[in-house]
Amino acid sequence: MLSLHLSALQVVIPLLAAPLCAIIRRPGITWLIALAVGIASCINSIAILLHINRFGEIVYSLGGWAAPFGIEYRIDSANALILLIISFIYLLGIIYAPVSIKSEVPEKSQGWLYTAWILCFTGLSGITISGDVFNVFVFLEVSSLSTYILISFGQDKRCLSAAFRYLVMGTIAATFYLIGVGFLYSLTGTLNMADLAQRLPDLISQNTVAVAFGFVIVGLAIKMALFPFHAWLPNAYAYAPNAVTAFLAGTATKAAVYVFIRLIFEVFPEDYFSGFTSSHHIILAVGIISAVITSAVAIFQNELKRLFAWSSIGQIGYIAVGVGLASTAGVAASFLHLFNHAIMKTAIFMAIGGLFIVTGSTTTAALKNAGRRMPWTMAAILIGGLSLIGVPFTTGFISKWYLVSASLEQNFWWLAGLILLGSLVTAAYVWKIVEIAYFRKDPNEQVVRQEAPLSLLIPTWILVVANIYFGIDARFSGSIATQAANTILGISP
Amino acid sequence: MKQHLILHVIAKIMIPFIMVFALYVQFHGDYGPGGGFQAGVIFGAGFILYGIVFGKEATMKIVPPPLVYTTAALGVLLYTGVGVAGMFLGGEFLNYSVLSADPVAGQHLGILLIEFGVGMTVASVMVILFLSFADYRQPDSQDTD
């Protein structure tokens, strides 16, 4: 029984902590509470993973009402992996936060910021573990609403219009998702994912299923910022406080991608996505276009946070390519890239936050002499950038390797070529940064070494080291991603 | 609206009834139509009516914003707390049956507390929304009170 409570605790602990923070509202104490939530959630998510490896999936009926009538939490190796990513990025983000937040957010607002942050984490955890499509919607709203608040804490006034734009897009996304869920409910009379998966195959030829499928996919595509629906992301990431951007980049779109994968492969009938509707071609095409084009857009950005926000959209494109391949290898590559991208992108945004503390700016001009001025901060950005390109000994290489072999498995030589083209374009914007930071030397100029504070560098470098470690030894991440893909596609290992 | 005597008198008569009706909807929600959301909105509407008629400053004296923020959070805390109490008493999260020796009595107690938490939060948030928007002025509009 205790072990089963693990799944509920993942949501209950932050849900208890958030109102507590709203009552206390003092920056120091709320930060400590947020930190405690992070530590507890990390231990919890590891315990869940170990439990699943030994005893199989965890099923938890909320309120003691058994599914399909009650809401159930269902965790298998796929959501356990996402849960692990979200919890660790949250913890590192909170450790990173105090110094970074202090430089950007007035003290009286900091308590509210941590409250919203914990709530956002509640929502993301809930999305990940819930086995009920309506409950997913509720948590989607919890995480989205708190994300709008988090973005609007930014220093630049333009953060408000960025938050509002995201609010409009996010609401449309949630509405689309809910309409899709409504159609499914009217057809089957159930909201439980496992139950839906049982009932939908008999109804496969009904148009209602197709409409529901379309609405759900488009709704989630907006939330995960898939290519034509990505417009909200660059401003949201660019104007949010640095610590918040680091957290969001590693988690927010990931949870939506997970639900996307779970629904199209497991809840909708087998082969509905790739066989019956052939919509996998669309996702594949959108993914690869996104990967190449948005990376090209990133080259022309002069603000680092916006540059890497565009790069994030491109990386979501790679994840979509894996999904669009609709094979075990493809989905495994997607899961692996979810994990790897969370590590590298969070590290990059954290390092940019460090750059901001030292130089007071996040434009590319601020990078001048950064290679000599703050070697550790700059090295974190550099290693993250190399990983985005896919250089060996970084996680990015492992992701690309899985993705390319998944496309070669289906004899998609052109796709492998385009993926490598995407890497080349990525190399262009990473080179732009490297060139300014390391090679624009003025021989007469004296450079004083001035590193970002240690409390910022340590979480950043934990992720950088993880990036290199999982780039060399991918046994853990690779096996768990493959296991996750097998579970979702219903193939027994 | 400080000069409208009729509005003042009617509002003063109405507000107690609005609040009693809110409490009826709140605590009768287990058996009839109603519940925490509806009751919270009605209860909050009482304060909003007061705010419209007597002005924002008078309302802030009765319900100071720090207090409303706290009650909004306390409602959520009560909700989660009842859920956690269920976990400590050997049931699942939000399982009310274990709250009392008799499962039916436990369900009654559980839903009553949960709905009270919901009502508290909704009423507080209604007041917060009103006060926040009452604060808003067009950048260069005249004060036409």
Interface residues (C-beta under 8 A of the other chain):
Chain A: M1 H5 A8 V12 L15 L16 A18 P19 L20 A22 I23 R25 Y60 S61 L62 G63 G64
Chain B: Y69 T70 A72 A73 L74 G75 V76 L77 T80 G81 G83 V84 G86 M87 G90 G91 E92 F93 L94 N95 Y96 S97
